Amino acid sequence: MNPSPQISGTPTGAPVRSAGSTAVRSAGPAASGTSSTSPAQRRLRDVDALRSFALFGILIVNIAFFATAYPWHGIDDPAYSSGLDEGVRWTVALLFELKFYLLFAFLFGYSFTLQIDSAARHGAAFVPRFLRRLTGLFVIGAAHAVLLFHGDILTTYAVLGLVLLAVRNIRPRTALIVAGVLLGVVTLFMTMSALSGAVFAPDPAAAVVAGQQSTEALRGNPGTVIVEHLRSMPQMLAGLASLQAPVAMAAFLVGFAAGKRRLLADVDRHRRALRNLQLVGYPVGLAGAVVLANTGGTTGLNMYAVALTVLTAPLLAAAYVASLLQFFRSRAGQRVAGALAPAGRMALSNYLGQSVLCAVLFTGWGLGLIGHVAPLTAVLIAVAIFLIQLVASAGWLARYRYGPAEFCLRALTNAAVPAWRRSS
């Protein structure tokens, strides 16, 4: 099961912003993060920067599933078992796994409220617009899952978006209560599964054989890649239904409540709450993350560890957000936010672009390096991809209003072709 969005942020605007739920912005140039940036631009820039940060974390997690097929079967690649390899996997599990897709989902829910406000300002019917958006997101996600990465989260976001649409009149407090209930139900389910003796990979020898077979299929050619993705789909759907979907829905609702309260629109007003999130989120969240990392992370999927992580990972993700929002208020933080924001504005394009690049590098769509790249090298490749995307996104948005995928999704959402190029 894919541990990330796994876009994802989703990107909805993207595995996933969340990637596809990009907030409405002015038509002017991207915020630079300088002192001349208006307060409204800074708020939008900070949301985009958070989305970009989530996009980076999701890539760090997902690239491990591109680099080898063994984790899909609940076992680490036996070719990479040195202390360094184990240390890299442990660090990724500690800091990234099951955290960053929560941030993406939170931003999806937050941006949902911005889209409602945008439709009202333009006198447009929101429901048809959002339904068209979800349709486009589902189609893109289905193609992404079949062709590039069967750990896709976009189709799940599209389906859960229907639920969010149905409860759009819910009060923020009620949304938070329902989110807590969802997390409690998933935790109970995982705990009961653990007590019953259920394990993700009950036969290690069979998992090794399956991992080798999947690796060879993904290394073959585009046809074998597609067949392997389709063959693995039932397993992915089961994982989504039991863990990622309900937890993502909880994050949607928390983001929705935050959007209703305009939490990210007035950070200075909520500094005390942000500090409290850090004081609670880091010790509790990291404690749960240590348990997850020590039990094999999302590869091993120890049911007890996952149950604990469902409760603690949201706190660590919240602490990340609280720290970044406060950092973005500083002079250095404004520069960092300005550098991150363009990639967040193009989160759907960048999420899909990450999969395209990884598919070309690792699978039969290109070089077929799957199974031949150590964990540390995979992480360094992910960092390089993200840095390239930061530069490319800034250059693209200097000439165009939207990323290519965002342009297509926006045209479908509004049932009209938007202006794409920036005027000189």
C-alpha positions in Angstrom: 0.0 0.0 0.0 1.3 3.4 -0.9 2.0 5.3 2.3 2.0 8.7 0.9 -0.9 10.3 -1.5 -0.1 9.3 -1.0 -0.4 14.8 -4.3 -0.2 15.2 -3.2 -0.9 17.2 -1.7 -3.2 15.6 -3.3 -2.3 17.1 -5.6 -5.6 17.9 -7.0 -4.7 21.0 -8.3 -3.7 17.3 -7.9 -0.6 10.8 -4.3 -2.4 14.7 -3.6 -3.2 21.3 -3.7 -4.1 19.4 -1.9 -2.7 19.3 -5.2 -5.9 20.0 -7.2 -7.5 22.4 -4.8 -5.4 25.5 -5.6 -6.7 28.7 -4.1 -7.9 31.5 -6.2 -5.2 34.1 -6.8 -4.7 37.4 -8.5 -3.5 37.4 -12.1 -0.3 39.1 -11.2 3.2 37.6 -10.8 3.9 35.1 -8.2 4.6 36.5 -4.7 8.3 36.9 -4.2 8.3 36.9 -0.5 9.8 40.4 -0.2 8.6 43.1 2.1 6.6 44.7 -0.8 4.3 41.7 -0.9 0.8 42.6 0.4 -0.7 40.7 3.3 -3.2 38.9 1.0 -0.4 37.8 -1.3 1.6 36.6 1.7 -1.3 34.5 3.0 -1.7 32.8 -0.4 2.1 32.4 -0.7 2.3 30.7 2.6 -0.5 28.2 1.7 1.3 27.5 -1.6 4.6 27.1 0.3 3.0 24.6 2.6 1.6 22.7 -0.4 5.1 22.7 -1.9 6.6 21.4 1.3 4.0 18.6 1.3 4.8 17.8 -2.3 8.5 17.3 -1.3 7.7 15.0 1.6 5.4 12.9 -0.6 8.1 12.5 -3.2 10.6 11.4 -0.5 8.2 8.6 0.5 7.0 7.7 -3.0 10.4 7.4 -4.6 11.2 4.4 -2.4 8.2 2.6 -4.1 9.5 3.5 -7.5 13.0 2.4 -6.8 12.0 -1.1 -5.8 8.8 -3.2 -5.8 9.6 -5.2 -2.6 7.9 -2.6 -0.3 4.6 -3.1 -2.1 4.7 -6.7 -0.7 5.6 -5.7 2.9 9.4 -6.4 2.8 12.5 -4.3 2.2 14.6 -5.0 -0.9 17.0 -7.7 0.3 19.7 -6.3 -2.0 20.0 -3.3 0.3 20.4 -4.3 3.9 23.5 -2.4 5.1 23.4 -0.2 8.1 23.3 2.9 5.9 20.3 1.5 4.0 18.5 0.7 7.1 19.3 4.1 8.6 17.9 5.9 5.5 14.7 3.9 5.6 14.4 4.4 9.4 14.8 8.2 9.0 12.2 8.4 6.1 9.7 6.4 8.2 10.4 8.6 11.2 10.0 12.0 9.6 8.0 11.5 6.4 5.8 8.4 6.2 2.1 8.9 7.0 2.7 12.6 7.7 2.9 14.5 4.5 -0.1 13.1 2.8 -2.0 14.3 5.8 -0.7 17.8 5.2 -1.8 17.6 1.5 -5.3 16.4 2.6 -5.5 19.2 5.1 -4.8 21.7 2.4 -7.4 20.1 0.1 -10.0 20.7 2.8 -8.7 24.3 3.5 -8.8 25.2 -0.2 -12.3 23.8 -0.5 -13.5 26.7 1.5 -11.6 29.1 -0.7 -13.2 27.7 -3.8 -16.7 28.1 -2.2 -15.8 31.8 -1.6 -14.5 32.2 -5.1 -17.6 30.9 -6.7 -19.7 33.2 -4.5 -17.6 36.2 -5.5 -18.0 35.4 -9.2 -21.7 34.6 -8.9 -21.2 31.1 -10.1 -22.9 27.9 -9.0 -20.4 26.1 -6.9 -21.7 22.6 -7.0 -21.5 22.0 -10.8 -18.1 23.6 -10.8 -16.8 21.4 -8.1 -18.3 18.3 -9.6 -16.6 19.0 -12.9 -13.4 19.5 -11.0 -13.7 16.2 -9.2 -14.5 14.4 -12.5 -11.3 15.8 -14.0 -9.3 14.8 -10.9 -10.7 11.3 -11.0 -9.9 10.8 -14.7 -6.3 12.2 -14.2 -5.8 10.0 -11.2 -7.0 6.8 -12.9 -4.7 7.4 -15.8 -1.9 8.2 -13.4 -2.5 4.9 -11.5 -2.6 2.7 -14.5 0.3 4.3 -16.5 2.7 5.7 -13.9 2.2 4.9 -10.3 -0.5 2.6 -8.8 0.0 4.3 -5.4 -2.1 7.2 -6.8 -4.2 9.2 -4.3 -6.1 11.5 -6.8 -8.9 9.1 -7.5 -9.4 8.7 -3.7 -9.4 12.5 -3.3 -12.1 12.8 -6.0 -14.4 10.3 -4.3 -13.8 11.8 -0.9 -14.4 15.2 -2.4 -18.0 14.1 -3.0 -18.4 13.5 0.7 -16.9 16.9 1.5 -19.3 18.5 -0.9 -22.2 16.8 0.8 -21.3 18.0 4.2 -20.2 21.5 3.2 -22.7 23.1 5.6 -21.3 21.3 8.6 -20.1 23.5 11.4 -16.3 23.7 12.1 -16.7 22.1 15.6 -18.7 19.3 14.2 -16.2 18.7 11.4 -13.5 18.4 14.0 -15.5 15.9 16.1 -16.3 13.8 13.0 -12.6 13.8 12.1 -11.7 12.6 15.6 -14.3 9.8 15.3 -12.8 8.7 12.0 -9.3 8.5 13.4 -10.7 6.6 16.4 -12.5 4.1 14.2 -9.3 3.5 12.1 -7.3 3.1 15.2 -9.7 0.6 16.7 -9.8 -1.4 13.4 -6.0 -1.6 13.3 -5.8 -2.6 16.9 -8.4 -5.3 16.5 -6.6 -6.6 13.4 -3.4 -6.7 15.4 -5.1 -8.6 18.3 -6.5 -11.1 15.8 -3.0 -11.8 14.5 -3.3 -10.2 11.1 -0.1 -9.1 9.4 0.5 -7.4 6.1 3.1 -10.0 4.8 2.4 -13.3 6.6 4.9 -15.3 4.5 8.3 -13.5 4.1 9.5 -16.1 1.6 6.5 -15.6 -0.6 6.9 -11.8 -0.2 10.5 -12.0 -1.5 9.3 -14.0 -4.6 6.5 -11.6 -5.2 8.8 -8.6 -4.8 11.2 -10.0 -7.4 8.4 -10.7 -9.8 6.9 -7.2 -9.5 10.4 -5.7 -9.9 11.0 -7.6 -13.1 7.5 -6.7 -14.4 8.0 -3.0 -13.7 11.5 -3.1 -15.3 10.2 -4.7 -18.5 8.4 -2.4 -20.9 5.4 -0.1 -20.8 3.0 -3.1 -21.4 4.3 -5.0 -18.4 4.3 -1.9 -16.3 0.6 -1.3 -17.0 -0.2 -5.0 -16.4 1.6 -4.9 -13.1 -0.2 -1.8 -12.0 -3.6 -3.3 -12.9 -2.7 -6.6 -11.1 -1.8 -4.7 -7.9 -4.9 -2.5 -8.0 -7.1 -4.7 -5.7 -4.4 -4.6 -3.0 -4.1 -0.9 -3.3 -7.8 -0.4 -3.1 -8.0 -2.5 0.1 -5.3 -0.4 1.7 -7.0 2.8 0.7 -10.3 1.8 2.1 -8.9 0.6 5.4 -6.4 3.3 6.2 -5.6 6.1 3.8 -9.1 7.1 2.7 -10.7 7.5 6.2 -7.6 9.2 7.6 -7.5 11.5 4.5 -11.2 12.3 5.1 -10.4 13.3 8.6 -7.7 15.6 7.4 -10.1 17.1 4.8 -12.5 17.9 7.7 -9.8 19.5 9.8 -8.7 21.6 6.8 -12.3 22.5 6.2 -12.7 23.7 9.8 -9.5 25.6 9.6 -10.7 27.3 6.4 -14.0 28.2 7.9 -12.1 29.8 10.8 -9.6 31.4 8.3 -6.8 30.0 10.4 -4.1 30.5 7.8 -5.3 34.0 7.0 -4.3 35.5 10.3 -1.3 33.6 11.6 -0.3 36.3 14.1 -3.6 36.0 15.8 -3.0 32.3 16.4 0.6 32.4 17.5 -0.2 30.9 20.9 -2.1 28.0 19.4 0.7 27.4 17.0 3.2 27.2 19.8 1.0 24.8 21.7 0.8 22.6 18.6 4.6 22.5 18.6 4.9 21.8 22.3 2.4 18.8 22.0 2.9 17.8 18.4 6.7 17.2 18.4 7.1 15.0 21.5 3.8 13.0 20.9 4.2 12.8 17.2 7.8 11.8 17.2 7.2 9.2 19.9 4.6 7.5 17.6 7.0 8.0 14.6 9.8 6.2 16.5 7.5 3.2 17.0 6.6 3.2 13.4 10.2 3.4 12.2 11.3 0.7 14.6 8.7 -1.7 13.3 9.5 -1.3 9.6 7.5 1.8 8.7 4.9 1.6 6.0 6.8 -1.4 4.5 6.3 -3.6 7.5 2.9 -2.1 8.4 2.9 -3.4 12.0 -0.8 -3.1 12.9 -0.1 -1.9 16.4 2.4 0.7 15.1 0.0 1.9 12.5 -2.8 2.2 15.0 -0.6 4.4 17.2 0.6 6.4 14.2 -3.0 7.2 13.1 -3.3 9.0 16.4 0.1 10.7 16.6 1.0 11.5 13.0 -1.6 14.2 12.7 0.0 16.0 15.7 3.5 15.8 14.1 2.1 17.1 10.8 0.4 19.9 12.7 3.7 20.7 14.4 5.4 20.9 11.0 2.8 23.4 9.8 3.0 25.5 13.0 6.8 25.7 12.7 6.7 26.7 9.0 4.0 29.3 9.4 6.0 31.0 12.2 9.2 30.7 10.2 7.5 32.3 7.2 7.0 35.4 9.3 10.8 36.0 9.5 12.9 37.7 6.8 14.7 34.4 5.9 11.4 32.6 6.1 9.8 35.0 3.6 12.6 34.2 1.1 12.1 30.4 1.6 8.4 30.7 1.2 8.8 32.7 -1.9 11.1 30.0 -3.3 8.7 27.2 -2.4 5.4 28.8 -3.4 5.6 28.5 -7.2 5.9 24.7 -7.0 2.9 24.7 -4.7 0.9 26.7 -7.2 1.6 24.0 -9.8 1.2 21.1 -7.4 -0.8 19.0 -9.7 1.6 19.4 -12.6 4.5 18.8 -10.3 3.0 15.7 -8.7 2.4 14.2 -12.1 5.8 15.4 -13.2 7.4 13.6 -10.3 5.8 10.4 -11.4 6.7 10.9 -15.0 10.4 11.4 -14.1 10.5 8.5 -11.6 8.7 6.2 -14.2 11.3 7.1 -16.8 14.2 6.6 -14.4 13.0 3.4 -12.7 10.5 1.5 -14.8 10.1 0.1 -18.3 9.0 3.5 -19.5 12.6 4.4 -19.6 15.9 3.4 -18.0 14.5 0.6 -15.9 16.7 1.2 -12.8 14.2 -0.3 -10.4 16.0 -2.6 -8.0 19.4 -1.1 -8.8 19.3 2.1 -6.7 20.2 2.2 -3.0 17.8 4.0 -0.6 20.2 6.9 0.0 20.6 7.4 -3.8 16.9 7.4 -4.2 16.4 10.1 -1.6 19.1 12.2 -3.3 17.4 11.8 -6.6 14.1 13.0 -5.0 15.9 16.1 -3.6 17.3 16.8 -7.1 13.9 16.4 -8.7 12.3 18.8 -6.3 15.0 21.4 -6.6 14.6 21.2 -10.4 10.9 21.7 -10.0 11.3 24.7 -7.8 13.4 26.4 -10.5 11.2 25.2 -13.4 8.0 26.3 -11.6 9.2 29.8 -11.0 10.3 30.1 -14.6 7.0 28.8 -15.9 4.8 31.0 -13.7 6.8 34.0 -14.9 5.2 33.5 -18.3 2.0 31.6 -17.6 -0.8 32.0 -15.0 -1.2 28.2 -14.4 0.7 25.0 -14.7 -0.3 22.9 -17.7 -2.3 20.4 -15.6 -3.9 23.2 -13.6 -4.9 24.9 -16.8 -6.7 21.9 -18.1 -8.4 21.2 -14.7 -9.4 24.9 -14.4 -10.9 24.9 -17.9 -13.0 21.9 -17.1 -14.0 23.3 -13.7 -15.2 26.6 -15.1 -16.4 25.1 -18.5 -14.4 27.9 -20.2 -10.8 28.2 -21.4 -9.0 30.6 -19.1 -6.3 33.1 -20.2 -3.0 31.3 -19.9 -0.2 33.6 -20.8 0.6 36.6 -18.7 0.4 39.9 -20.5 3.7 41.7 -21.0 
